[in-house]
Amino acid sequence: MQLRACHYDDNNDILTVVDSDGIIYRYPCYEIENSIEMHTAVRSRLRWLKENEPYAFAELVIQGDLKQFAE
């Protein structure tokens, strides 16, 4: 999937992604992160990534690499 736009809403902890076909996806970050067991330091890095590099965070979620990032 090619990403055209990406925005993280920190009020609702939702990542909104628009792909190259114009389809909009909304990912509930809290639920995704809670499904993976991780340390506090990893949660902190993920928070920074969501807020500062939402495209990188979206790639991890879409490709299913979030668990590997957390390890």
C-alpha positions as CSV (number, residue, x, y, z in Angstrom):
1,M,0.0,0.0,0.0
2,Q,1.3,3.4,-1.0
3,L,0.6,6.1,1.6
4,R,-0.7,9.5,0.3
5,A,-1.4,11.2,3.6
6,C,-1.1,10.3,7.3
7,H,-2.2,12.1,10.4
8,Y,-2.1,11.2,14.1
9,D,-4.8,12.7,16.4
10,D,-3.3,12.6,19.9
11,N,-6.7,13.6,21.5
12,N,-8.3,10.4,20.3
13,D,-5.1,8.3,19.8
14,I,-6.2,7.6,16.2
15,L,-3.9,7.3,13.2
16,T,-5.7,8.3,9.9
17,V,-4.1,7.0,6.7
18,V,-5.0,7.8,3.1
19,D,-3.7,5.4,0.5
20,S,-2.9,6.1,-3.1
21,D,-6.4,5.0,-4.1
22,G,-8.0,7.6,-1.8
23,I,-9.2,5.0,0.7
24,I,-9.2,6.2,4.3
25,Y,-8.1,3.9,7.1
26,R,-8.4,4.8,10.8
27,Y,-6.2,2.8,13.3
28,P,-7.0,2.9,17.0
29,C,-3.4,3.1,18.3
30,Y,-4.4,2.3,21.9
31,E,-6.0,-1.0,20.9
32,I,-3.1,-1.9,18.6
33,E,-0.5,-1.2,21.2
34,N,-2.3,-3.1,23.9
35,S,-2.5,-6.2,21.8
36,I,1.3,-6.3,22.0
37,E,3.2,-6.8,25.2
38,M,5.9,-4.1,25.6
39,H,7.9,-2.2,28.1
40,T,7.3,1.4,29.1
41,A,10.4,2.5,27.2
42,V,9.0,1.1,24.0
43,R,5.7,2.8,24.5
44,S,7.5,6.0,24.9
45,R,9.4,5.5,21.6
46,L,6.1,4.7,19.9
47,R,4.4,7.8,21.3
48,W,7.3,9.9,19.9
49,L,7.1,8.1,16.5
50,K,3.3,8.6,16.3
51,E,3.6,12.3,17.1
52,N,6.7,13.1,15.0
53,E,6.9,10.6,12.2
54,P,3.3,9.3,11.7
55,Y,4.3,7.8,8.3
56,A,6.9,5.6,9.9
57,F,4.4,4.5,12.5
58,A,1.8,3.8,9.9
59,E,4.3,1.6,7.9
60,L,5.0,-0.4,11.0
61,V,1.3,-1.0,11.7
62,I,0.4,-1.7,8.0
63,Q,3.3,-4.1,7.5
64,G,2.7,-5.9,10.8
65,D,6.2,-4.9,12.1
66,L,5.0,-3.2,15.3
67,K,5.7,-6.3,17.4
68,Q,9.2,-6.6,16.0
69,F,9.8,-2.9,16.8
70,A,8.6,-3.5,20.4
71,E,11.1,-6.3,20.9
